[in-house]
Amino acid sequence: MTQATNVKNLSLYHFQACPFCARTRQVIDLLGLDIPKKDTRLKPAYRTELVQQGGRSQVPCLKIETLDGQTEWLYESSDIIKYLRANADILSELNTQTA
Ligand SMILES: N[C@@H](CCC(=O)N[C@@H](CS)C(=O)NCC(=O)O)C(=O)O
């Protein structure tokens, strides 16, 4: 798992009606994290990106880009939530980009 201190940018692939996405968005809000969200139903190009680069169309998926140019695609809401909760202090310092 990517060290939070090595994270450059995060984004969440999701869609509104997905309950697992809703749970993940709720935790992001509770933790006060500013993570750009990419709705794969509103913008099919995001779904294509997710499938081609992440390997699966399943949402939610957290895209983790690192300072050394690597990208990790973290699937499963429980794993995403666990990662965000464990690293919230460090991740809240991130200068996130707009989706
Ligand atoms: N166990 C997964 C379930 C996620 C899931 O079932 N997502 C659905 C939407 S609610 C999905 O992406 N379905 C489309 C697909 O798998 O391609 C989680 O907790 O994240």
PDBQT file of the ligand as one rigid body, heavy atoms in Angstrom, charges set to zero:
ROOT
HETATM    1  N1  LIG A 101     -17.497  -4.858  -2.610  1.00  0.00    +0.000 N 
HETATM    2  C1  LIG A 101     -17.489  -3.662  -3.426  1.00  0.00    +0.000 C 
HETATM    3  C2  LIG A 101     -18.808  -3.577  -4.175  1.00  0.00    +0.000 C 
HETATM    4  C3  LIG A 101     -18.822  -2.414  -5.173  1.00  0.00    +0.000 C 
HETATM    5  C4  LIG A 101     -19.941  -2.557  -6.187  1.00  0.00    +0.000 C 
HETATM    6  O1  LIG A 101     -20.671  -3.569  -6.219  1.00  0.00    +0.000 OA
HETATM    7  N2  LIG A 101     -20.073  -1.536  -7.026  1.00  0.00    +0.000 N 
HETATM    8  C5  LIG A 101     -21.032  -1.584  -8.092  1.00  0.00    +0.000 C 
HETATM    9  C6  LIG A 101     -21.918  -0.322  -8.082  1.00  0.00    +0.000 C 
HETATM   10  S1  LIG A 101     -22.912  -0.240  -6.617  1.00  0.00    +0.000 SA
HETATM   11  C7  LIG A 101     -20.319  -1.570  -9.420  1.00  0.00    +0.000 C 
HETATM   12  O2  LIG A 101     -19.321  -0.911  -9.593  1.00  0.00    +0.000 OA
HETATM   13  N3  LIG A 101     -20.857  -2.330 -10.374  1.00  0.00    +0.000 N 
HETATM   14  C8  LIG A 101     -20.380  -2.252 -11.734  1.00  0.00    +0.000 C 
HETATM   15  C9  LIG A 101     -19.179  -3.102 -11.963  1.00  0.00    +0.000 C 
HETATM   16  O3  LIG A 101     -18.765  -3.886 -11.100  1.00  0.00    +0.000 OA
HETATM   17  O4  LIG A 101     -18.633  -2.978 -13.055  1.00  0.00    +0.000 OA
HETATM   18  C10 LIG A 101     -17.231  -2.449  -2.545  1.00  0.00    +0.000 C 
HETATM   19  O5  LIG A 101     -17.528  -2.514  -1.338  1.00  0.00    +0.000 OA
HETATM   20  O6  LIG A 101     -16.691  -1.449  -3.044  1.00  0.00    +0.000 OA
ENDROOT
TORSDOF 0
